[in-house]
Amino acid sequence: MKLFEVYNAYDISPIKGKGAYVHDKKGNEILDFYGGHAVISVGHSHPHYLKRIQSQLEKLGFYSNAVNNELQEILANKLGQLSGLKDYQIFYSNSGAEAVENAIKIASLETGKHKIISFSNGFHGRTSAAASATDMAKAQFPIFSSMASTKLTLNDEAALIKAMEAGEHCAVIVEAIQGWGGIYEAEPSFLQLIQDLCKKHHAKFIADEVQAGYGRSGKFFSFQHSDVNPDIICCAKGMGNGFPIGATLFKSDIQPKKGTLGSTFGGNHLSMAAGIAVLEIIKNENLVQNAKAIGEYLKINLQNIPNVKSCRGKGLLIGLEFDFPVKPIIQNMLFKENVFCGSALHKNTLRLLPPLNISQLEADIFCNKLKKVVELHRQTISEKV
């Protein structure tokens, strides 16, 4: 049987990882400044993470949601305490797309409406309702055509007010800091406007924190840089450090109804063990504070690299925009300097999503390697001219 080849994969095969590094089958040690799409939050093969999962697997790997699972309550309590959102409720799933899908479904059920508002350059997943809110042509399929999504420009207050006046939308979904879109931020005043308009027009404010959440921005959730409290919050990626976990958080005034949501694997014993370990590591190692400090340090140094037009983002969610396409930079960083970086929707933007526990030394190593690669690229361009 052949693979259904839809991925543009690099010719590299990682076989193990430790901390901020992965090792491929050729023996190369690669500094990971991408974390597999912001998934690796507490570093590769963290000993506490491994111990939690191994210990749980020896006891019970899985049983369905037909029985009580105390690990779900343990994770929920730890998440409430660390995020400051103790009054929210949580529903577990397996991915960010599922978390978004469940958020939109409940918003529709609560309001009786079926249209949603999303924003340009936003990415919310590839399943039906999530894909309809995603600003990505390749994520759209004919079967999704009946999904009613209104896409607006991020931070365009006038357009948002006009769209909401119709009273037809069940929700507004937004990334406070866009990930795939290029690390563009929603203004605090814009998030406040979303919250106010949702209250006025009987809609739900959905914060998509799948990529920017879990401490990456220097706050536990990126919307917490603004004075807002979304009705629904979606998270995944860094939640499990590689173990598939998704979750949708609901404010206390949204009452659960039996049978409306379900997931065979969501909240399973192993995923809960992984999620609990991640939260314990984030707390014990002060990783939210580390993300803020190292992120600020990185941005200061990255802004001094030649040909950089802007350095966007917060914490360890950084978009570095050059005045040329970054594809050759990403390739040379990987194959010549053994460093993983990421791309974004904007072809000139380098996306950086390292583990939250990287050190200043690793930040220096990255910056020095990037300077070297950029300088070589500049020389190549000048020689062609």
BALOBA-1460 file (C-alpha; in Angstrom, 3 decimals):
// residues 385
<rec num="1" residu="m" x="0.000" y="0.000" z="0.000"/>
<rec num="2" residu="k" x="1.254" y="3.480" z="-0.884"/>
<rec num="3" residu="l" x="0.957" y="6.622" z="1.197"/>
<rec num="4" residu="f" x="-1.659" y="9.137" z="0.044"/>
<rec num="5" residu="e" x="0.958" y="11.796" z="-0.598"/>
<rec num="6" residu="v" x="-0.549" y="15.183" z="0.220"/>
<rec num="7" residu="y" x="2.321" y="16.573" z="2.306"/>
<rec num="8" residu="n" x="5.290" y="18.590" z="1.037"/>
<rec num="9" residu="a" x="7.725" y="16.840" z="3.360"/>
<rec num="10" residu="y" x="11.432" y="17.549" z="3.749"/>
<rec num="11" residu="d" x="13.759" y="14.644" z="3.012"/>
<rec num="12" residu="i" x="14.656" y="14.117" z="6.640"/>
<rec num="13" residu="s" x="13.662" y="11.394" z="9.126"/>
<rec num="14" residu="p" x="13.849" y="12.299" z="12.826"/>
<rec num="15" residu="i" x="14.114" y="9.241" z="15.059"/>
<rec num="16" residu="k" x="14.575" y="10.699" z="18.547"/>
<rec num="17" residu="g" x="14.574" y="13.981" z="20.413"/>
<rec num="18" residu="k" x="15.782" y="15.534" z="23.643"/>
<rec num="19" residu="g" x="14.955" y="19.017" z="24.876"/>
<rec num="20" residu="a" x="15.140" y="21.493" z="22.000"/>
<rec num="21" residu="y" x="16.894" y="19.029" z="19.672"/>
<rec num="22" residu="v" x="15.880" y="16.169" z="17.412"/>
<rec num="23" residu="h" x="18.184" y="13.593" z="15.829"/>
<rec num="24" residu="d" x="17.649" y="12.109" z="12.386"/>
<rec num="25" residu="k" x="18.561" y="8.635" z="11.165"/>
<rec num="26" residu="k" x="21.754" y="10.012" z="9.582"/>
<rec num="27" residu="g" x="22.990" y="11.135" z="12.998"/>
<rec num="28" residu="n" x="22.389" y="14.868" z="12.572"/>
<rec num="29" residu="e" x="21.446" y="16.890" z="15.655"/>
<rec num="30" residu="i" x="18.841" y="19.488" z="14.688"/>
<rec num="31" residu="l" x="17.847" y="22.508" z="16.771"/>
<rec num="32" residu="d" x="14.062" y="22.607" z="16.771"/>
<rec num="33" residu="f" x="12.696" y="26.136" z="16.382"/>
<rec num="34" residu="y" x="9.420" y="24.944" z="14.908"/>
<rec num="35" residu="g" x="8.218" y="22.264" z="17.320"/>
<rec num="36" residu="g" x="6.178" y="20.430" z="14.708"/>
<rec num="37" residu="h" x="3.657" y="23.313" z="14.284"/>
<rec num="38" residu="a" x="3.972" y="24.609" z="17.895"/>
<rec num="39" residu="v" x="3.164" y="21.180" z="19.347"/>
<rec num="40" residu="i" x="6.345" y="20.643" z="21.376"/>
<rec num="41" residu="s" x="5.722" y="22.883" z="24.363"/>
<rec num="42" residu="v" x="7.905" y="21.325" z="27.075"/>
<rec num="43" residu="g" x="10.691" y="19.897" z="24.923"/>
<rec num="44" residu="h" x="11.251" y="16.503" z="23.379"/>
<rec num="45" residu="s" x="11.293" y="13.483" z="25.707"/>
<rec num="46" residu="h" x="11.029" y="15.465" z="28.937"/>
<rec num="47" residu="p" x="11.665" y="12.919" z="31.749"/>
<rec num="48" residu="h" x="8.593" y="13.919" z="33.768"/>
<rec num="49" residu="y" x="6.420" y="13.676" z="30.659"/>
<rec num="50" residu="l" x="7.761" y="10.220" z="29.847"/>
<rec num="51" residu="k" x="7.335" y="9.039" z="33.413"/>
<rec num="52" residu="r" x="3.688" y="10.140" z="33.553"/>
<rec num="53" residu="i" x="2.790" y="8.372" z="30.301"/>
<rec num="54" residu="q" x="4.752" y="5.220" z="31.060"/>
<rec num="55" residu="s" x="3.241" y="4.959" z="34.525"/>
<rec num="56" residu="q" x="-0.287" y="5.366" z="33.182"/>
<rec num="57" residu="l" x="0.245" y="2.870" z="30.373"/>
<rec num="58" residu="e" x="1.320" y="0.250" z="32.874"/>
<rec num="59" residu="k" x="-2.002" y="0.723" z="34.688"/>
<rec num="60" residu="l" x="-4.592" y="1.455" z="31.979"/>
<rec num="61" residu="g" x="-4.111" y="2.817" z="28.487"/>
<rec num="62" residu="f" x="-7.705" y="3.390" z="27.471"/>
<rec num="63" residu="y" x="-11.332" y="3.187" z="28.332"/>
<rec num="64" residu="s" x="-14.157" y="5.163" z="26.773"/>
<rec num="65" residu="n" x="-16.250" y="8.001" z="28.182"/>
<rec num="66" residu="a" x="-18.861" y="5.458" z="29.220"/>
<rec num="67" residu="v" x="-17.075" y="5.388" z="32.584"/>
<rec num="68" residu="n" x="-15.680" y="7.980" z="34.989"/>
<rec num="69" residu="n" x="-12.093" y="9.050" z="34.399"/>
<rec num="70" residu="e" x="-10.656" y="10.964" z="37.350"/>
<rec num="71" residu="l" x="-7.676" y="12.074" z="35.254"/>
<rec num="72" residu="q" x="-10.019" y="14.324" z="33.274"/>
<rec num="73" residu="e" x="-10.927" y="16.219" z="36.454"/>
<rec num="74" residu="i" x="-7.291" y="16.447" z="37.544"/>
<rec num="75" residu="l" x="-6.276" y="18.009" z="34.226"/>
<rec num="76" residu="a" x="-9.295" y="20.342" z="34.273"/>
<rec num="77" residu="n" x="-8.433" y="21.597" z="37.774"/>
<rec num="78" residu="k" x="-4.762" y="22.127" z="36.945"/>
<rec num="79" residu="l" x="-5.667" y="23.950" z="33.730"/>
<rec num="80" residu="g" x="-8.145" y="26.176" z="35.550"/>
<rec num="81" residu="q" x="-5.584" y="27.107" z="38.173"/>
<rec num="82" residu="l" x="-2.683" y="27.741" z="35.797"/>
<rec num="83" residu="s" x="-4.726" y="29.685" z="33.234"/>
<rec num="84" residu="g" x="-6.813" y="31.592" z="35.792"/>
<rec num="85" residu="l" x="-10.014" y="30.326" z="34.146"/>
<rec num="86" residu="k" x="-11.413" y="28.251" z="37.003"/>
<rec num="87" residu="d" x="-15.027" y="29.061" z="36.133"/>
<rec num="88" residu="y" x="-14.876" y="27.537" z="32.637"/>
<rec num="89" residu="q" x="-15.958" y="24.004" z="31.685"/>
<rec num="90" residu="i" x="-13.914" y="21.689" z="29.454"/>
<rec num="91" residu="f" x="-14.737" y="19.123" z="26.786"/>
<rec num="92" residu="y" x="-11.885" y="16.919" z="25.552"/>
<rec num="93" residu="s" x="-11.258" y="15.868" z="21.960"/>
<rec num="94" residu="n" x="-8.212" y="14.860" z="19.905"/>
<rec num="95" residu="s" x="-7.198" y="17.847" z="17.777"/>
<rec num="96" residu="g" x="-7.513" y="21.561" z="17.209"/>
<rec num="97" residu="a" x="-9.947" y="21.089" z="14.338"/>
<rec num="98" residu="e" x="-12.229" y="19.039" z="16.586"/>
<rec num="99" residu="a" x="-11.990" y="21.674" z="19.317"/>
<rec num="100" residu="v" x="-13.069" y="24.355" z="16.836"/>
<rec num="101" residu="e" x="-15.788" y="22.152" z="15.356"/>
<rec num="102" residu="n" x="-17.278" y="21.608" z="18.809"/>
<rec num="103" residu="a" x="-17.062" y="25.320" z="19.602"/>
<rec num="104" residu="i" x="-19.000" y="26.258" z="16.468"/>
<rec num="105" residu="k" x="-21.598" y="23.528" z="17.012"/>
<rec num="106" residu="i" x="-22.340" y="24.669" z="20.559"/>
<rec num="107" residu="a" x="-22.426" y="28.329" z="19.490"/>
<rec num="108" residu="s" x="-25.009" y="27.411" z="16.864"/>
<rec num="109" residu="l" x="-27.017" y="25.359" z="19.347"/>
<rec num="110" residu="e" x="-26.973" y="28.148" z="21.939"/>
<rec num="111" residu="t" x="-28.036" y="30.906" z="19.553"/>
<rec num="112" residu="g" x="-30.165" y="29.063" z="16.995"/>
<rec num="113" residu="k" x="-28.116" y="30.654" z="14.178"/>
<rec num="114" residu="h" x="-25.823" y="29.082" z="11.598"/>
<rec num="115" residu="k" x="-23.508" y="31.787" z="10.222"/>
<rec num="116" residu="i" x="-20.046" y="32.531" z="11.611"/>
<rec num="117" residu="i" x="-17.622" y="35.408" z="11.216"/>
<rec num="118" residu="s" x="-13.915" y="34.703" z="10.769"/>
<rec num="119" residu="f" x="-10.971" y="36.727" z="9.502"/>
<rec num="120" residu="s" x="-8.528" y="36.931" z="6.612"/>
<rec num="121" residu="n" x="-5.374" y="34.838" z="7.031"/>
<rec num="122" residu="g" x="-7.050" y="32.873" z="9.818"/>
<rec num="123" residu="f" x="-6.558" y="29.141" z="10.190"/>
<rec num="124" residu="h" x="-9.011" y="27.077" z="12.258"/>
<rec num="125" residu="g" x="-8.721" y="23.535" z="10.901"/>
<rec num="126" residu="r" x="-9.638" y="21.330" z="7.962"/>
<rec num="127" residu="t" x="-12.908" y="19.704" z="9.070"/>
<rec num="128" residu="s" x="-16.240" y="21.021" z="7.823"/>
<rec num="129" residu="a" x="-17.255" y="24.047" z="9.927"/>
<rec num="130" residu="a" x="-13.636" y="24.723" z="10.936"/>
<rec num="131" residu="a" x="-12.537" y="24.685" z="7.297"/>
<rec num="132" residu="s" x="-15.331" y="27.050" z="6.288"/>
<rec num="133" residu="a" x="-13.893" y="29.558" z="8.761"/>
<rec num="134" residu="t" x="-10.342" y="29.017" z="7.492"/>
<rec num="135" residu="d" x="-8.918" y="31.426" z="4.931"/>
<rec num="136" residu="m" x="-7.146" y="28.782" z="2.871"/>
<rec num="137" residu="a" x="-8.282" y="27.747" z="-0.606"/>
<rec num="138" residu="k" x="-6.826" y="24.234" z="-0.373"/>
<rec num="139" residu="a" x="-8.829" y="23.557" z="2.784"/>
<rec num="140" residu="q" x="-12.116" y="24.150" z="0.945"/>
<rec num="141" residu="f" x="-14.121" y="21.409" z="-0.781"/>
<rec num="142" residu="p" x="-17.426" y="21.483" z="-2.702"/>
<rec num="143" residu="i" x="-19.262" y="19.747" z="0.136"/>
<rec num="144" residu="f" x="-18.460" y="22.709" z="2.422"/>
<rec num="145" residu="s" x="-20.252" y="25.190" z="0.138"/>
<rec num="146" residu="s" x="-23.366" y="25.163" z="2.291"/>
<rec num="147" residu="m" x="-21.400" y="26.334" z="5.336"/>
<rec num="148" residu="a" x="-22.196" y="29.986" z="5.967"/>
<rec num="149" residu="s" x="-19.019" y="31.882" z="6.830"/>
<rec num="150" residu="t" x="-18.396" y="35.616" z="6.571"/>
<rec num="151" residu="k" x="-14.694" y="36.503" z="6.272"/>
<rec num="152" residu="l" x="-13.582" y="39.973" z="7.287"/>
<rec num="153" residu="t" x="-10.257" y="41.768" z="7.512"/>
<rec num="154" residu="l" x="-8.635" y="41.474" z="10.921"/>
<rec num="155" residu="n" x="-8.910" y="44.709" z="12.946"/>
<rec num="156" residu="d" x="-11.453" y="46.270" z="10.558"/>
<rec num="157" residu="e" x="-13.910" y="47.565" z="13.150"/>
<rec num="158" residu="a" x="-16.330" y="49.154" z="10.695"/>
<rec num="159" residu="a" x="-16.715" y="45.940" z="8.693"/>
<rec num="160" residu="l" x="-17.277" y="43.926" z="11.868"/>
<rec num="161" residu="i" x="-19.953" y="46.303" z="13.147"/>
<rec num="162" residu="k" x="-21.758" y="46.223" z="9.803"/>
<rec num="163" residu="a" x="-21.655" y="42.420" z="9.559"/>
<rec num="164" residu="m" x="-22.916" y="41.931" z="13.097"/>
<rec num="165" residu="e" x="-25.823" y="44.351" z="12.656"/>
<rec num="166" residu="a" x="-27.637" y="41.750" z="10.547"/>
<rec num="167" residu="g" x="-27.975" y="39.581" z="13.662"/>
<rec num="168" residu="e" x="-27.480" y="36.401" z="11.637"/>
<rec num="169" residu="h" x="-24.221" y="35.112" z="13.126"/>
<rec num="170" residu="c" x="-23.933" y="32.555" z="15.887"/>
<rec num="171" residu="a" x="-20.271" y="33.291" z="16.559"/>
<rec num="172" residu="v" x="-17.169" y="35.306" z="15.813"/>
<rec num="173" residu="i" x="-14.008" y="33.168" z="15.814"/>
<rec num="174" residu="v" x="-10.589" y="34.808" z="16.011"/>
<rec num="175" residu="e" x="-6.947" y="34.071" z="16.784"/>
<rec num="176" residu="a" x="-5.664" y="36.812" z="19.074"/>
<rec num="177" residu="i" x="-2.315" y="36.114" z="17.416"/>
<rec num="178" residu="q" x="-2.580" y="34.442" z="14.041"/>
<rec num="179" residu="g" x="-0.273" y="31.474" z="13.538"/>
<rec num="180" residu="w" x="-0.256" y="30.146" z="9.972"/>
<rec num="181" residu="g" x="-1.438" y="33.565" z="8.769"/>
<rec num="182" residu="g" x="1.927" y="35.119" z="9.657"/>
<rec num="183" residu="i" x="1.866" y="36.115" z="13.375"/>
<rec num="184" residu="y" x="-0.431" y="39.098" z="12.975"/>
<rec num="185" residu="e" x="-2.129" y="40.322" z="16.158"/>
<rec num="186" residu="a" x="-5.698" y="41.368" z="16.795"/>
<rec num="187" residu="e" x="-5.711" y="44.755" z="18.497"/>
<rec num="188" residu="p" x="-6.947" y="44.680" z="22.120"/>
<rec num="189" residu="s" x="-9.638" y="47.208" z="21.183"/>
<rec num="190" residu="f" x="-10.754" y="44.925" z="18.333"/>
<rec num="191" residu="l" x="-11.079" y="41.932" z="20.664"/>
<rec num="192" residu="q" x="-13.050" y="44.107" z="23.065"/>
<rec num="193" residu="l" x="-15.337" y="45.123" z="20.205"/>
<rec num="194" residu="i" x="-15.893" y="41.458" z="19.289"/>
<rec num="195" residu="q" x="-16.873" y="40.746" z="22.877"/>
<rec num="196" residu="d" x="-19.240" y="43.718" z="23.064"/>
<rec num="197" residu="l" x="-20.905" y="42.986" z="19.725"/>
<rec num="198" residu="c" x="-21.373" y="39.305" z="20.545"/>
<rec num="199" residu="k" x="-23.188" y="40.259" z="23.738"/>
<rec num="200" residu="k" x="-25.310" y="42.802" z="21.898"/>
<rec num="201" residu="h" x="-26.299" y="40.516" z="19.012"/>
<rec num="202" residu="h" x="-26.713" y="37.190" z="20.851"/>
<rec num="203" residu="a" x="-23.583" y="35.542" z="19.429"/>
<rec num="204" residu="k" x="-20.617" y="33.714" z="20.940"/>
<rec num="205" residu="f" x="-17.054" y="34.998" z="21.046"/>
<rec num="206" residu="i" x="-14.761" y="32.063" z="20.184"/>
<rec num="207" residu="a" x="-11.021" y="32.428" z="20.855"/>
<rec num="208" residu="d" x="-8.939" y="30.003" z="18.799"/>
<rec num="209" residu="e" x="-5.886" y="29.377" z="20.995"/>
<rec num="210" residu="v" x="-4.829" y="26.155" z="19.281"/>
<rec num="211" residu="q" x="-1.423" y="27.531" z="18.268"/>
<rec num="212" residu="a" x="-0.968" y="30.644" z="20.408"/>
<rec num="213" residu="g" x="-2.223" y="29.166" z="23.675"/>
<rec num="214" residu="y" x="-0.649" y="27.160" z="26.472"/>
<rec num="215" residu="g" x="1.947" y="29.735" z="27.473"/>
<rec num="216" residu="r" x="3.474" y="30.334" z="24.061"/>
<rec num="217" residu="s" x="2.713" y="34.069" z="23.946"/>
<rec num="218" residu="g" x="4.071" y="34.827" z="27.427"/>
<rec num="219" residu="k" x="0.553" y="34.625" z="28.863"/>
<rec num="220" residu="f" x="-1.238" y="31.325" z="29.292"/>
<rec num="221" residu="f" x="-3.657" y="32.267" z="26.501"/>
<rec num="222" residu="s" x="-2.864" y="34.951" z="23.949"/>
<rec num="223" residu="f" x="-6.223" y="36.715" z="24.392"/>
<rec num="224" residu="q" x="-5.112" y="37.413" z="27.986"/>
<rec num="225" residu="h" x="-2.906" y="40.198" z="26.659"/>
<rec num="226" residu="s" x="-6.250" y="41.996" z="26.255"/>
<rec num="227" residu="d" x="-9.039" y="42.592" z="28.770"/>
<rec num="228" residu="v" x="-11.555" y="40.098" z="27.339"/>
<rec num="229" residu="n" x="-13.218" y="36.843" z="28.415"/>
<rec num="230" residu="p" x="-14.303" y="34.754" z="25.412"/>
<rec num="231" residu="d" x="-17.427" y="32.631" z="25.632"/>
<rec num="232" residu="i" x="-15.587" y="29.645" z="24.162"/>
<rec num="233" residu="i" x="-11.860" y="28.833" z="23.932"/>
<rec num="234" residu="c" x="-10.238" y="26.224" z="21.688"/>
<rec num="235" residu="c" x="-6.891" y="24.620" z="22.461"/>
<rec num="236" residu="a" x="-4.771" y="21.668" z="21.293"/>
<rec num="237" residu="k" x="-1.179" y="21.472" z="19.905"/>
<rec num="238" residu="g" x="1.030" y="22.294" z="22.923"/>
<rec num="239" residu="m" x="-1.554" y="20.777" z="25.248"/>
<rec num="240" residu="g" x="-0.119" y="17.266" z="24.854"/>
<rec num="241" residu="n" x="3.488" y="17.925" z="23.712"/>
<rec num="242" residu="g" x="2.953" y="15.521" z="20.830"/>
<rec num="243" residu="f" x="0.214" y="13.332" z="22.273"/>
<rec num="244" residu="p" x="-3.034" y="14.119" z="20.396"/>
<rec num="245" residu="i" x="-5.254" y="16.222" z="22.662"/>
<rec num="246" residu="g" x="-7.786" y="18.916" z="21.905"/>
<rec num="247" residu="a" x="-10.147" y="20.750" z="24.205"/>
<rec num="248" residu="t" x="-12.971" y="23.265" z="24.072"/>
<rec num="249" residu="l" x="-13.546" y="25.491" z="27.087"/>
<rec num="250" residu="f" x="-17.000" y="26.949" z="27.767"/>
<rec num="251" residu="k" x="-18.028" y="29.772" z="30.100"/>
<rec num="252" residu="s" x="-20.215" y="28.739" z="33.009"/>
<rec num="253" residu="d" x="-23.392" y="30.209" z="31.510"/>
<rec num="254" residu="i" x="-23.268" y="27.673" z="28.641"/>
<rec num="255" residu="q" x="-25.071" y="24.650" z="30.017"/>
<rec num="256" residu="p" x="-24.056" y="21.183" z="28.766"/>
<rec num="257" residu="k" x="-26.756" y="19.006" z="27.236"/>
<rec num="258" residu="k" x="-26.361" y="15.229" z="27.277"/>
<rec num="259" residu="g" x="-25.566" y="13.721" z="23.898"/>
<rec num="260" residu="t" x="-24.734" y="16.932" z="22.034"/>
<rec num="261" residu="l" x="-20.982" y="16.264" z="21.912"/>
<rec num="262" residu="g" x="-19.050" y="13.012" z="21.961"/>
<rec num="263" residu="s" x="-15.648" y="11.514" z="21.264"/>
<rec num="264" residu="t" x="-14.452" y="7.921" z="21.496"/>
<rec num="265" residu="f" x="-10.835" y="8.811" z="22.191"/>
<rec num="266" residu="g" x="-11.259" y="12.321" z="23.599"/>
<rec num="267" residu="g" x="-10.056" y="12.512" z="27.204"/>
<rec num="268" residu="n" x="-8.612" y="9.001" z="27.209"/>
<rec num="269" residu="h" x="-6.323" y="7.932" z="30.034"/>
<rec num="270" residu="l" x="-3.033" y="8.261" z="28.163"/>
<rec num="271" residu="s" x="-3.863" y="11.675" z="26.725"/>
<rec num="272" residu="m" x="-4.851" y="12.907" z="30.167"/>
<rec num="273" residu="a" x="-1.563" y="11.667" z="31.625"/>
<rec num="274" residu="a" x="0.301" y="13.541" z="28.884"/>
<rec num="275" residu="g" x="-1.759" y="16.690" z="29.449"/>
<rec num="276" residu="i" x="-1.274" y="16.621" z="33.211"/>
<rec num="277" residu="a" x="2.479" y="16.199" z="32.761"/>
<rec num="278" residu="v" x="2.621" y="19.215" z="30.427"/>
<rec num="279" residu="l" x="0.821" y="21.449" z="32.926"/>
<rec num="280" residu="e" x="3.021" y="20.262" z="35.788"/>
<rec num="281" residu="i" x="6.172" y="21.004" z="33.790"/>
<rec num="282" residu="i" x="4.884" y="24.429" z="32.684"/>
<rec num="283" residu="k" x="4.160" y="25.314" z="36.306"/>
<rec num="284" residu="n" x="7.233" y="23.807" z="37.963"/>
<rec num="285" residu="e" x="9.686" y="25.209" z="35.408"/>
<rec num="286" residu="n" x="7.990" y="28.616" z="35.027"/>
<rec num="287" residu="l" x="7.723" y="28.130" z="31.283"/>
<rec num="288" residu="v" x="5.172" y="30.878" z="30.645"/>
<rec num="289" residu="q" x="7.627" y="33.356" z="32.159"/>
<rec num="290" residu="n" x="10.501" y="31.755" z="30.229"/>
<rec num="291" residu="a" x="8.570" y="32.092" z="26.962"/>
<rec num="292" residu="k" x="8.077" y="35.787" z="27.664"/>
<rec num="293" residu="a" x="11.705" y="36.429" z="28.637"/>
<rec num="294" residu="i" x="13.389" y="34.409" z="25.874"/>
<rec num="295" residu="g" x="10.896" y="35.708" z="23.339"/>
<rec num="296" residu="e" x="11.788" y="39.302" z="24.183"/>
<rec num="297" residu="y" x="15.492" y="38.433" z="24.034"/>
<rec num="298" residu="l" x="15.059" y="36.791" z="20.635"/>
<rec num="299" residu="k" x="13.127" y="39.706" z="19.160"/>
<rec num="300" residu="i" x="15.831" y="42.180" z="20.186"/>
<rec num="301" residu="n" x="18.483" y="40.095" z="18.443"/>
<rec num="302" residu="l" x="16.412" y="39.126" z="15.414"/>
<rec num="303" residu="q" x="15.626" y="42.733" z="14.565"/>
<rec num="304" residu="n" x="19.338" y="43.296" z="13.945"/>
<rec num="305" residu="i" x="19.534" y="40.705" z="11.186"/>
<rec num="306" residu="p" x="19.947" y="42.234" z="7.698"/>
<rec num="307" residu="n" x="16.912" y="42.482" z="5.418"/>
<rec num="308" residu="v" x="14.404" y="42.050" z="8.259"/>
<rec num="309" residu="k" x="11.378" y="44.295" z="7.671"/>
<rec num="310" residu="s" x="9.473" y="43.444" z="10.849"/>
<rec num="311" residu="c" x="9.540" y="41.105" z="13.836"/>
<rec num="312" residu="r" x="6.010" y="40.304" z="14.989"/>
<rec num="313" residu="g" x="4.423" y="38.347" z="17.785"/>
<rec num="314" residu="k" x="4.744" y="37.764" z="21.501"/>
<rec num="315" residu="g" x="6.715" y="35.273" z="23.573"/>
<rec num="316" residu="l" x="7.856" y="32.286" z="21.525"/>
<rec num="317" residu="l" x="5.344" y="32.903" z="18.760"/>
<rec num="318" residu="i" x="7.434" y="34.991" z="16.367"/>
<rec num="319" residu="g" x="7.020" y="36.020" z="12.743"/>
<rec num="320" residu="l" x="10.157" y="37.398" z="11.124"/>
<rec num="321" residu="e" x="9.409" y="39.158" z="7.846"/>
<rec num="322" residu="f" x="12.196" y="39.662" z="5.316"/>
<rec num="323" residu="d" x="12.247" y="41.694" z="2.105"/>
<rec num="324" residu="f" x="12.636" y="38.482" z="0.111"/>
<rec num="325" residu="p" x="10.961" y="35.028" z="0.102"/>
<rec num="326" residu="v" x="12.207" y="32.858" z="2.972"/>
<rec num="327" residu="k" x="11.943" y="29.414" z="1.357"/>
<rec num="328" residu="p" x="15.713" y="29.220" z="0.658"/>
<rec num="329" residu="i" x="16.405" y="30.455" z="4.202"/>
<rec num="330" residu="i" x="14.293" y="27.650" z="5.684"/>
<rec num="331" residu="q" x="15.974" y="25.049" z="3.485"/>
<rec num="332" residu="n" x="19.515" y="26.259" z="4.210"/>
<rec num="333" residu="m" x="18.822" y="26.510" z="7.928"/>
<rec num="334" residu="l" x="17.731" y="22.869" z="7.886"/>
<rec num="335" residu="f" x="20.172" y="21.263" z="5.486"/>
<rec num="336" residu="k" x="23.262" y="23.410" z="6.099"/>
<rec num="337" residu="e" x="22.869" y="24.538" z="9.713"/>
<rec num="338" residu="n" x="20.662" y="21.771" z="11.174"/>
<rec num="339" residu="v" x="17.879" y="24.054" z="12.405"/>
<rec num="340" residu="f" x="14.129" y="23.632" z="11.938"/>
<rec num="341" residu="c" x="12.171" y="26.824" z="11.065"/>
<rec num="342" residu="g" x="8.656" y="27.287" z="9.744"/>
<rec num="343" residu="s" x="6.959" y="29.082" z="6.888"/>
<rec num="344" residu="a" x="3.728" y="31.074" z="6.925"/>
<rec num="345" residu="l" x="1.022" y="32.157" z="4.505"/>
<rec num="346" residu="h" x="3.114" y="35.226" z="3.645"/>
<rec num="347" residu="k" x="6.039" y="33.910" z="1.582"/>
<rec num="348" residu="n" x="8.450" y="36.437" z="3.142"/>
<rec num="349" residu="t" x="7.675" y="35.444" z="6.747"/>
<rec num="350" residu="l" x="9.720" y="33.014" z="8.820"/>
<rec num="351" residu="r" x="7.672" y="31.443" z="11.630"/>
<rec num="352" residu="l" x="9.425" y="30.518" z="14.880"/>
<rec num="353" residu="l" x="7.738" y="28.217" z="17.414"/>
<rec num="354" residu="p" x="10.416" y="26.624" z="19.616"/>
<rec num="355" residu="p" x="9.732" y="24.704" z="22.836"/>
<rec num="356" residu="l" x="8.845" y="26.947" z="25.783"/>
<rec num="357" residu="n" x="11.875" y="25.747" z="27.733"/>
<rec num="358" residu="i" x="14.594" y="26.840" z="25.320"/>
<rec num="359" residu="s" x="17.527" y="28.627" z="26.915"/>
<rec num="360" residu="q" x="19.239" y="31.893" z="26.104"/>
<rec num="361" residu="l" x="22.194" y="29.860" z="24.819"/>
<rec num="362" residu="e" x="19.944" y="28.065" z="22.330"/>
<rec num="363" residu="a" x="18.460" y="31.415" z="21.313"/>
<rec num="364" residu="d" x="21.998" y="32.717" z="20.644"/>
<rec num="365" residu="i" x="22.861" y="29.617" z="18.615"/>
<rec num="366" residu="f" x="19.752" y="30.111" z="16.506"/>
<rec num="367" residu="c" x="20.395" y="33.814" z="15.887"/>
<rec num="368" residu="n" x="24.031" y="33.204" z="14.908"/>
<rec num="369" residu="k" x="23.057" y="30.473" z="12.466"/>
<rec num="370" residu="l" x="20.287" y="32.595" z="10.959"/>
<rec num="371" residu="k" x="22.657" y="35.558" z="10.497"/>
<rec num="372" residu="k" x="25.094" y="33.265" z="8.716"/>
<rec num="373" residu="v" x="22.434" y="31.851" z="6.377"/>
<rec num="374" residu="v" x="20.970" y="35.285" z="5.598"/>
<rec num="375" residu="e" x="24.386" y="36.705" z="4.804"/>
<rec num="376" residu="l" x="25.131" y="33.829" z="2.435"/>
<rec num="377" residu="h" x="21.761" y="34.346" z="0.781"/>
<rec num="378" residu="r" x="22.489" y="38.063" z="0.357"/>
<rec num="379" residu="q" x="25.798" y="37.226" z="-1.293"/>
<rec num="380" residu="t" x="24.106" y="34.768" z="-3.640"/>
<rec num="381" residu="i" x="21.546" y="37.379" z="-4.656"/>
<rec num="382" residu="s" x="24.203" y="40.044" z="-5.271"/>
<rec num="383" residu="e" x="26.259" y="37.639" z="-7.392"/>
<rec num="384" residu="k" x="23.239" y="36.892" z="-9.583"/>
<rec num="385" residu="v" x="22.626" y="40.622" z="-10.036"/>
